[in-house]
Amino acid sequence: MNIAYYPGCTLKTTAKEFDISTKASAKALGINLVELPRWNCCGTVHALAKDDVMHHLAPLRNLLRVEEAQQSGIVDDKKVVALCAMCYNTLKRSNQAFNADSDKASKVKENMNNEASVYSGQVEVEHLLETLRTHGWDKVEARVSKPLKGLKVAPYYGCLLLRPRGIGVDNADNPRIFEDLLKALGAEVVDFGYKQKCCGSYHTVHMVDVVADLSNKILTQAQAAGADVVATACPLCEYNLGNRQTAVAKKYPKFNGIPIVYFTQLMALAFGLGEDETALGMNKPDPRPLLRAKGLM
């Protein structure tokens, strides 16, 4: 199947490992992710003001590109897959706002009058985790050639994969989608209480101490539960929990580091793909020594 794929900005810059491992693991499952032509930044954060129309233009232009791609035959239907939790959340909420408010939809169309076509509101925004669930966990499991046996993985959802209700990929109080994927890959799932807590998000720009506090709480609880690694689906979460471990260790000298990986990297690893496809050498801290010790690399 050919599905429109929206990478977003970060996956082309500081989260290339997410992009690389996603395309490789999806291809291994027979899912062809077709990168949208002429995609633009989604705006990153959903506009909360009810009268804010301008911040909906960027995400909705991307959804218009999906319709154009479907009309030109390069994708099979009006569906777009996103990876970054923030991009997914922004695209889906703008789409919902467009379809729920005819006045807002009309203003959006007026401000997109330079486009060759008009957005219909019919595009379905989906996270890759949802795509995999629809594809079938049994099919994911059947593709595994190197089960992640002995690897204890703590799934970290963060904020925007699950909230607000009606937008998130799963039940906000008792999510299972991440856990179901990890089980299909043969990993041992480690449940921990902070898997839905905020990592600090963009406070990392000007409030590093706050992020260090939050990351310390999340990571130490994952470690206390027995996790070898933490898996995430958000580049900003990956940065705050991974790259910011230097700041965490500086503030909390007893802190011991723990690798942070994207769920698609674990997929590529379990599918027996090479180091170029798993792109694990780009992660900080480096998870490869641990994975080699576990006999998984």
BALOBA-1460 file (C-alpha; in Angstrom, 3 decimals):
// residues 297
<rec num="1" residu="m" x="0.000" y="0.000" z="0.000"/>
<rec num="2" residu="n" x="1.169" y="3.530" z="-0.784"/>
<rec num="3" residu="i" x="0.447" y="5.912" z="2.088"/>
<rec num="4" residu="a" x="1.229" y="9.617" z="2.264"/>
<rec num="5" residu="y" x="3.965" y="10.298" z="4.803"/>
<rec num="6" residu="y" x="4.519" y="13.592" z="6.577"/>
<rec num="7" residu="p" x="8.015" y="13.641" z="8.139"/>
<rec num="8" residu="g" x="8.022" y="17.139" z="9.584"/>
<rec num="9" residu="c" x="11.092" y="19.292" z="10.150"/>
<rec num="10" residu="t" x="12.892" y="17.534" z="13.000"/>
<rec num="11" residu="l" x="13.056" y="14.178" z="11.232"/>
<rec num="12" residu="k" x="15.109" y="15.852" z="8.517"/>
<rec num="13" residu="t" x="17.520" y="17.453" z="10.997"/>
<rec num="14" residu="t" x="18.144" y="16.268" z="14.568"/>
<rec num="15" residu="a" x="15.970" y="13.126" z="14.430"/>
<rec num="16" residu="k" x="17.174" y="11.558" z="11.187"/>
<rec num="17" residu="e" x="17.418" y="8.187" z="12.924"/>
<rec num="18" residu="f" x="13.641" y="8.257" z="13.398"/>
<rec num="19" residu="d" x="13.068" y="8.919" z="9.692"/>
<rec num="20" residu="i" x="15.619" y="6.335" z="8.521"/>
<rec num="21" residu="s" x="14.427" y="3.507" z="10.773"/>
<rec num="22" residu="t" x="10.783" y="4.235" z="10.019"/>
<rec num="23" residu="k" x="11.091" y="4.006" z="6.257"/>
<rec num="24" residu="a" x="13.195" y="0.843" z="6.526"/>
<rec num="25" residu="s" x="10.919" y="-0.963" z="8.980"/>
<rec num="26" residu="a" x="7.726" y="0.077" z="7.160"/>
<rec num="27" residu="k" x="9.182" y="-1.201" z="3.885"/>
<rec num="28" residu="a" x="9.966" y="-4.507" z="5.569"/>
<rec num="29" residu="l" x="6.247" y="-4.808" z="6.358"/>
<rec num="30" residu="g" x="5.196" y="-3.961" z="2.807"/>
<rec num="31" residu="i" x="4.038" y="-0.474" z="3.777"/>
<rec num="32" residu="n" x="5.290" y="2.112" z="1.305"/>
<rec num="33" residu="l" x="5.465" y="5.528" z="2.932"/>
<rec num="34" residu="v" x="5.433" y="8.168" z="0.197"/>
<rec num="35" residu="e" x="6.867" y="11.460" z="1.401"/>
<rec num="36" residu="l" x="4.510" y="14.297" z="0.598"/>
<rec num="37" residu="p" x="5.668" y="16.649" z="-2.159"/>
<rec num="38" residu="r" x="5.953" y="20.289" z="-1.053"/>
<rec num="39" residu="w" x="5.259" y="19.641" z="2.608"/>
<rec num="40" residu="n" x="5.850" y="22.511" z="5.017"/>
<rec num="41" residu="c" x="6.340" y="22.912" z="8.757"/>
<rec num="42" residu="c" x="3.126" y="22.083" z="10.620"/>
<rec num="43" residu="g" x="3.628" y="24.966" z="13.031"/>
<rec num="44" residu="t" x="4.588" y="22.550" z="15.820"/>
<rec num="45" residu="v" x="1.957" y="23.518" z="18.373"/>
<rec num="46" residu="h" x="-1.823" y="23.536" z="17.972"/>
<rec num="47" residu="a" x="-3.449" y="26.944" z="18.355"/>
<rec num="48" residu="l" x="-5.597" y="27.079" z="21.497"/>
<rec num="49" residu="a" x="-7.339" y="30.427" z="20.837"/>
<rec num="50" residu="k" x="-10.753" y="29.805" z="19.254"/>
<rec num="51" residu="d" x="-10.456" y="32.774" z="16.896"/>
<rec num="52" residu="d" x="-6.937" y="31.866" z="15.734"/>
<rec num="53" residu="v" x="-7.224" y="30.902" z="12.077"/>
<rec num="54" residu="m" x="-3.712" y="31.710" z="10.851"/>
<rec num="55" residu="h" x="-2.068" y="28.920" z="12.831"/>
<rec num="56" residu="h" x="-4.298" y="26.380" z="11.099"/>
<rec num="57" residu="l" x="-3.071" y="27.307" z="7.626"/>
<rec num="58" residu="a" x="0.292" y="25.538" z="7.825"/>
<rec num="59" residu="p" x="-1.045" y="22.136" z="8.958"/>
<rec num="60" residu="l" x="-4.029" y="22.289" z="6.605"/>
<rec num="61" residu="r" x="-1.828" y="23.080" z="3.611"/>
<rec num="62" residu="n" x="-0.123" y="19.753" z="4.283"/>
<rec num="63" residu="l" x="-3.477" y="17.982" z="4.280"/>
<rec num="64" residu="l" x="-4.291" y="19.662" z="0.973"/>
<rec num="65" residu="r" x="-1.038" y="18.181" z="-0.350"/>
<rec num="66" residu="v" x="-2.352" y="14.738" z="0.642"/>
<rec num="67" residu="e" x="-5.464" y="15.250" z="-1.466"/>
<rec num="68" residu="e" x="-3.352" y="16.428" z="-4.376"/>
<rec num="69" residu="a" x="-1.110" y="13.369" z="-4.013"/>
<rec num="70" residu="q" x="-4.138" y="11.084" z="-4.029"/>
<rec num="71" residu="q" x="-5.596" y="12.813" z="-7.083"/>
<rec num="72" residu="s" x="-2.294" y="12.433" z="-8.934"/>
<rec num="73" residu="g" x="-2.166" y="8.722" z="-8.087"/>
<rec num="74" residu="i" x="1.064" y="8.637" z="-6.057"/>
<rec num="75" residu="v" x="-0.796" y="7.496" z="-2.920"/>
<rec num="76" residu="d" x="-3.764" y="5.162" z="-2.621"/>
<rec num="77" residu="d" x="-6.151" y="7.164" z="-0.453"/>
<rec num="78" residu="k" x="-6.682" y="10.336" z="1.549"/>
<rec num="79" residu="k" x="-4.664" y="9.279" z="4.542"/>
<rec num="80" residu="v" x="-1.433" y="10.713" z="5.929"/>
<rec num="81" residu="v" x="0.907" y="9.074" z="8.410"/>
<rec num="82" residu="a" x="2.857" y="11.229" z="10.856"/>
<rec num="83" residu="l" x="5.640" y="10.163" z="13.211"/>
<rec num="84" residu="c" x="6.494" y="13.096" z="15.461"/>
<rec num="85" residu="a" x="3.913" y="13.219" z="18.254"/>
<rec num="86" residu="m" x="3.742" y="17.016" z="18.013"/>
<rec num="87" residu="c" x="3.223" y="16.984" z="14.242"/>
<rec num="88" residu="y" x="0.582" y="14.282" z="14.560"/>
<rec num="89" residu="n" x="-1.252" y="16.210" z="17.246"/>
<rec num="90" residu="t" x="-1.088" y="19.520" z="15.358"/>
<rec num="91" residu="l" x="-2.246" y="18.073" z="12.027"/>
<rec num="92" residu="k" x="-5.095" y="16.115" z="13.558"/>
<rec num="93" residu="r" x="-6.405" y="18.915" z="15.750"/>
<rec num="94" residu="s" x="-6.373" y="21.446" z="12.919"/>
<rec num="95" residu="n" x="-8.208" y="18.956" z="10.753"/>
<rec num="96" residu="q" x="-10.792" y="18.489" z="13.490"/>
<rec num="97" residu="a" x="-11.186" y="22.263" z="13.916"/>
<rec num="98" residu="f" x="-11.652" y="22.679" z="10.151"/>
<rec num="99" residu="n" x="-14.423" y="20.093" z="10.047"/>
<rec num="100" residu="a" x="-16.153" y="21.200" z="13.247"/>
<rec num="101" residu="d" x="-16.408" y="24.936" z="12.504"/>
<rec num="102" residu="s" x="-17.776" y="26.039" z="9.127"/>
<rec num="103" residu="d" x="-16.886" y="29.681" z="9.754"/>
<rec num="104" residu="k" x="-13.294" y="28.766" z="10.531"/>
<rec num="105" residu="a" x="-13.185" y="26.509" z="7.481"/>
<rec num="106" residu="s" x="-14.421" y="29.348" z="5.299"/>
<rec num="107" residu="k" x="-11.751" y="31.713" z="6.628"/>
<rec num="108" residu="v" x="-9.059" y="29.087" z="6.072"/>
<rec num="109" residu="k" x="-10.159" y="28.703" z="2.460"/>
<rec num="110" residu="e" x="-10.131" y="32.475" z="1.959"/>
<rec num="111" residu="n" x="-6.549" y="32.641" z="3.196"/>
<rec num="112" residu="m" x="-5.483" y="29.763" z="0.976"/>
<rec num="113" residu="n" x="-6.880" y="31.317" z="-2.199"/>
<rec num="114" residu="n" x="-3.502" y="31.086" z="-3.927"/>
<rec num="115" residu="e" x="-3.730" y="27.274" z="-3.947"/>
<rec num="116" residu="a" x="-4.773" y="25.470" z="-7.126"/>
<rec num="117" residu="s" x="-7.338" y="23.380" z="-5.235"/>
<rec num="118" residu="v" x="-9.535" y="23.657" z="-2.136"/>
<rec num="119" residu="y" x="-9.140" y="21.398" z="0.881"/>
<rec num="120" residu="s" x="-12.201" y="19.198" z="1.445"/>
<rec num="121" residu="g" x="-11.565" y="18.174" z="5.054"/>
<rec num="122" residu="q" x="-11.616" y="14.484" z="4.136"/>
<rec num="123" residu="v" x="-8.016" y="13.539" z="4.921"/>
<rec num="124" residu="e" x="-7.466" y="11.061" z="7.748"/>
<rec num="125" residu="v" x="-4.493" y="11.841" z="9.982"/>
<rec num="126" residu="e" x="-2.911" y="8.751" z="11.471"/>
<rec num="127" residu="h" x="0.122" y="8.038" z="13.622"/>
<rec num="128" residu="l" x="2.371" y="5.186" z="12.500"/>
<rec num="129" residu="l" x="1.470" y="3.275" z="15.666"/>
<rec num="130" residu="e" x="-2.165" y="3.316" z="14.500"/>
<rec num="131" residu="t" x="-1.092" y="2.200" z="11.031"/>
<rec num="132" residu="l" x="0.727" y="-0.759" z="12.559"/>
<rec num="133" residu="r" x="-2.258" y="-1.663" z="14.731"/>
<rec num="134" residu="t" x="-4.492" y="-1.696" z="11.663"/>
<rec num="135" residu="h" x="-1.881" y="-3.683" z="9.722"/>
<rec num="136" residu="g" x="-2.030" y="-6.261" z="12.512"/>
<rec num="137" residu="w" x="0.266" y="-7.101" z="15.404"/>
<rec num="138" residu="d" x="0.328" y="-10.680" z="14.135"/>
<rec num="139" residu="k" x="1.851" y="-9.492" z="10.853"/>
<rec num="140" residu="v" x="4.420" y="-7.431" z="12.728"/>
<rec num="141" residu="e" x="5.317" y="-10.459" z="14.838"/>
<rec num="142" residu="a" x="5.530" y="-12.660" z="11.743"/>
<rec num="143" residu="r" x="8.144" y="-10.317" z="10.240"/>
<rec num="144" residu="v" x="10.403" y="-10.499" z="13.308"/>
<rec num="145" residu="s" x="13.588" y="-12.451" z="12.588"/>
<rec num="146" residu="k" x="15.524" y="-11.435" z="15.699"/>
<rec num="147" residu="p" x="13.119" y="-11.202" z="18.674"/>
<rec num="148" residu="l" x="14.128" y="-8.669" z="21.293"/>
<rec num="149" residu="k" x="14.235" y="-11.416" z="23.896"/>
<rec num="150" residu="g" x="15.713" y="-10.315" z="27.194"/>
<rec num="151" residu="l" x="15.405" y="-6.603" z="26.417"/>
<rec num="152" residu="k" x="13.337" y="-4.774" z="29.006"/>
<rec num="153" residu="v" x="11.718" y="-1.754" z="27.351"/>
<rec num="154" residu="a" x="9.790" y="1.035" z="29.074"/>
<rec num="155" residu="p" x="7.333" y="2.634" z="26.610"/>
<rec num="156" residu="y" x="7.179" y="6.399" z="27.067"/>
<rec num="157" residu="y" x="4.098" y="8.059" z="25.574"/>
<rec num="158" residu="g" x="4.585" y="11.608" z="26.803"/>
<rec num="159" residu="c" x="1.786" y="14.134" z="26.368"/>
<rec num="160" residu="l" x="0.666" y="14.486" z="22.777"/>
<rec num="161" residu="l" x="0.250" y="10.876" z="21.670"/>
<rec num="162" residu="l" x="-2.655" y="10.443" z="24.079"/>
<rec num="163" residu="r" x="-4.114" y="13.905" z="24.664"/>
<rec num="164" residu="p" x="-6.613" y="15.409" z="24.272"/>
<rec num="165" residu="r" x="-9.194" y="12.634" z="24.315"/>
<rec num="166" residu="g" x="-10.539" y="11.999" z="20.847"/>
<rec num="167" residu="i" x="-7.223" y="12.973" z="19.279"/>
<rec num="168" residu="g" x="-4.811" y="10.555" z="20.946"/>
<rec num="169" residu="v" x="-3.839" y="7.172" z="19.534"/>
<rec num="170" residu="d" x="-5.229" y="5.199" z="22.471"/>
<rec num="171" residu="n" x="-7.056" y="5.326" z="25.786"/>
<rec num="172" residu="a" x="-5.429" y="8.163" z="27.715"/>
<rec num="173" residu="d" x="-5.853" y="6.410" z="31.077"/>
<rec num="174" residu="n" x="-4.824" y="2.888" z="30.078"/>
<rec num="175" residu="p" x="-2.969" y="2.906" z="26.745"/>
<rec num="176" residu="r" x="-1.862" y="-0.412" z="25.232"/>
<rec num="177" residu="i" x="-0.778" y="0.379" z="21.681"/>
<rec num="178" residu="f" x="2.910" y="0.887" z="22.497"/>
<rec num="179" residu="e" x="2.952" y="-2.184" z="24.716"/>
<rec num="180" residu="d" x="1.287" y="-4.330" z="22.043"/>
<rec num="181" residu="l" x="3.953" y="-3.366" z="19.501"/>
<rec num="182" residu="l" x="6.821" y="-4.118" z="21.882"/>
<rec num="183" residu="k" x="5.344" y="-7.515" z="22.721"/>
<rec num="184" residu="a" x="5.037" y="-8.298" z="19.005"/>
<rec num="185" residu="l" x="8.758" y="-7.508" z="18.696"/>
<rec num="186" residu="g" x="9.562" y="-9.980" z="21.460"/>
<rec num="187" residu="a" x="10.624" y="-7.408" z="24.048"/>
<rec num="188" residu="e" x="9.732" y="-7.486" z="27.723"/>
<rec num="189" residu="v" x="7.479" y="-4.523" z="28.464"/>
<rec num="190" residu="v" x="8.221" y="-2.572" z="31.629"/>
<rec num="191" residu="d" x="5.286" y="-0.607" z="32.972"/>
<rec num="192" residu="f" x="6.073" y="2.521" z="34.957"/>
<rec num="193" residu="g" x="3.966" y="5.308" z="36.375"/>
<rec num="194" residu="y" x="5.598" y="8.207" z="34.539"/>
<rec num="195" residu="k" x="5.081" y="6.913" z="30.995"/>
<rec num="196" residu="q" x="2.466" y="9.626" z="30.358"/>
<rec num="197" residu="k" x="4.173" y="12.485" z="32.207"/>
<rec num="198" residu="c" x="5.481" y="15.570" z="30.416"/>
<rec num="199" residu="c" x="9.240" y="15.713" z="29.773"/>
<rec num="200" residu="g" x="9.238" y="19.519" z="29.814"/>
<rec num="201" residu="s" x="8.768" y="20.025" z="26.090"/>
<rec num="202" residu="y" x="10.091" y="23.388" z="24.848"/>
<rec num="203" residu="h" x="11.085" y="24.489" z="28.334"/>
<rec num="204" residu="t" x="14.349" y="22.804" z="27.382"/>
<rec num="205" residu="v" x="15.253" y="26.013" z="25.503"/>
<rec num="206" residu="h" x="15.257" y="28.341" z="28.497"/>
<rec num="207" residu="m" x="14.571" y="26.210" z="31.598"/>
<rec num="208" residu="v" x="17.088" y="23.383" z="31.443"/>
<rec num="209" residu="d" x="16.897" y="22.809" z="35.206"/>
<rec num="210" residu="v" x="13.157" y="22.172" z="34.976"/>
<rec num="211" residu="v" x="13.680" y="19.664" z="32.177"/>
<rec num="212" residu="a" x="16.493" y="18.015" z="34.144"/>
<rec num="213" residu="d" x="14.134" y="17.595" z="37.111"/>
<rec num="214" residu="l" x="11.356" y="16.093" z="34.997"/>
<rec num="215" residu="s" x="13.681" y="13.851" z="33.003"/>
<rec num="216" residu="n" x="15.324" y="12.616" z="36.194"/>
<rec num="217" residu="k" x="11.961" y="11.596" z="37.640"/>
<rec num="218" residu="i" x="10.881" y="9.832" z="34.438"/>
<rec num="219" residu="l" x="14.157" y="8.014" z="33.842"/>
<rec num="220" residu="t" x="14.864" y="6.980" z="37.417"/>
<rec num="221" residu="q" x="11.371" y="5.540" z="37.712"/>
<rec num="222" residu="a" x="11.841" y="3.593" z="34.464"/>
<rec num="223" residu="q" x="15.143" y="2.268" z="35.802"/>
<rec num="224" residu="a" x="13.605" y="1.398" z="39.163"/>
<rec num="225" residu="a" x="10.978" y="-0.641" z="37.304"/>
<rec num="226" residu="g" x="13.787" y="-2.604" z="35.661"/>
<rec num="227" residu="a" x="14.003" y="-1.033" z="32.203"/>
<rec num="228" residu="d" x="17.101" y="-1.456" z="30.050"/>
<rec num="229" residu="v" x="15.962" y="1.206" z="27.557"/>
<rec num="230" residu="v" x="13.166" y="3.734" z="27.151"/>
<rec num="231" residu="a" x="11.283" y="3.845" z="23.831"/>
<rec num="232" residu="t" x="9.572" y="6.970" z="22.564"/>
<rec num="233" residu="a" x="7.773" y="8.394" z="19.528"/>
<rec num="234" residu="c" x="8.606" y="12.080" z="19.870"/>
<rec num="235" residu="p" x="11.856" y="13.822" z="18.842"/>
<rec num="236" residu="l" x="11.513" y="16.431" z="21.566"/>
<rec num="237" residu="c" x="10.934" y="13.749" z="24.198"/>
<rec num="238" residu="e" x="13.935" y="11.861" z="22.822"/>
<rec num="239" residu="y" x="16.055" y="15.002" z="23.152"/>
<rec num="240" residu="n" x="14.912" y="15.850" z="26.678"/>
<rec num="241" residu="l" x="15.284" y="12.286" z="27.926"/>
<rec num="242" residu="g" x="18.404" y="11.471" z="25.927"/>
<rec num="243" residu="n" x="20.620" y="14.434" z="25.115"/>
<rec num="244" residu="r" x="19.664" y="16.178" z="28.348"/>
<rec num="245" residu="q" x="21.020" y="13.309" z="30.450"/>
<rec num="246" residu="t" x="24.236" y="15.322" z="30.741"/>
<rec num="247" residu="a" x="22.282" y="18.054" z="32.529"/>
<rec num="248" residu="v" x="20.476" y="15.435" z="34.628"/>
<rec num="249" residu="a" x="23.760" y="13.841" z="35.735"/>
<rec num="250" residu="k" x="25.228" y="17.244" z="36.577"/>
<rec num="251" residu="k" x="22.294" y="18.092" z="38.820"/>
<rec num="252" residu="y" x="21.806" y="14.578" z="40.188"/>
<rec num="253" residu="p" x="25.253" y="12.947" z="40.600"/>
<rec num="254" residu="k" x="23.731" y="9.558" z="41.537"/>
<rec num="255" residu="f" x="21.876" y="9.349" z="38.217"/>
<rec num="256" residu="n" x="22.968" y="6.541" z="35.917"/>
<rec num="257" residu="g" x="22.256" y="6.952" z="32.218"/>
<rec num="258" residu="i" x="19.820" y="4.825" z="30.250"/>
<rec num="259" residu="p" x="19.515" y="4.595" z="26.428"/>
<rec num="260" residu="i" x="16.575" y="6.286" z="24.703"/>
<rec num="261" residu="v" x="15.437" y="4.823" z="21.374"/>
<rec num="262" residu="y" x="12.627" y="5.338" z="18.889"/>
<rec num="263" residu="f" x="10.138" y="2.498" z="18.574"/>
<rec num="264" residu="t" x="10.933" y="2.237" z="14.870"/>
<rec num="265" residu="q" x="14.582" y="1.554" z="15.692"/>
<rec num="266" residu="l" x="13.476" y="-1.412" z="17.777"/>
<rec num="267" residu="m" x="11.331" y="-2.555" z="14.866"/>
<rec num="268" residu="a" x="14.257" y="-2.379" z="12.450"/>
<rec num="269" residu="l" x="16.424" y="-4.249" z="14.944"/>
<rec num="270" residu="a" x="13.843" y="-7.004" z="15.472"/>
<rec num="271" residu="f" x="13.334" y="-7.305" z="11.707"/>
<rec num="272" residu="g" x="17.028" y="-8.116" z="11.345"/>
<rec num="273" residu="l" x="17.883" y="-4.968" z="9.385"/>
<rec num="274" residu="g" x="21.427" y="-3.588" z="9.330"/>
<rec num="275" residu="e" x="23.017" y="-0.812" z="11.357"/>
<rec num="276" residu="d" x="22.392" y="1.692" z="8.574"/>
<rec num="277" residu="e" x="18.647" y="1.008" z="8.824"/>
<rec num="278" residu="t" x="18.433" y="0.953" z="12.622"/>
<rec num="279" residu="a" x="20.548" y="4.141" z="12.767"/>
<rec num="280" residu="l" x="21.259" y="3.427" z="16.443"/>
<rec num="281" residu="g" x="24.661" y="5.092" z="16.158"/>
<rec num="282" residu="m" x="22.920" y="8.483" z="16.122"/>
<rec num="283" residu="n" x="21.335" y="8.105" z="19.563"/>
<rec num="284" residu="k" x="22.620" y="9.723" z="22.740"/>
<rec num="285" residu="p" x="23.376" y="7.890" z="24.973"/>
<rec num="286" residu="d" x="24.606" y="5.202" z="22.579"/>
<rec num="287" residu="p" x="22.412" y="2.085" z="23.006"/>
<rec num="288" residu="r" x="24.682" y="-0.218" z="20.988"/>
<rec num="289" residu="p" x="26.943" y="-1.438" z="23.837"/>
<rec num="290" residu="l" x="23.870" y="-2.574" z="25.783"/>
<rec num="291" residu="l" x="22.287" y="-4.207" z="22.728"/>
<rec num="292" residu="r" x="25.518" y="-6.011" z="21.887"/>
<rec num="293" residu="a" x="25.748" y="-7.259" z="25.462"/>
<rec num="294" residu="k" x="22.200" y="-8.604" z="25.072"/>
<rec num="295" residu="g" x="23.201" y="-10.398" z="21.880"/>
<rec num="296" residu="l" x="20.850" y="-8.266" z="19.763"/>
<rec num="297" residu="m" x="23.508" y="-6.631" z="17.587"/>
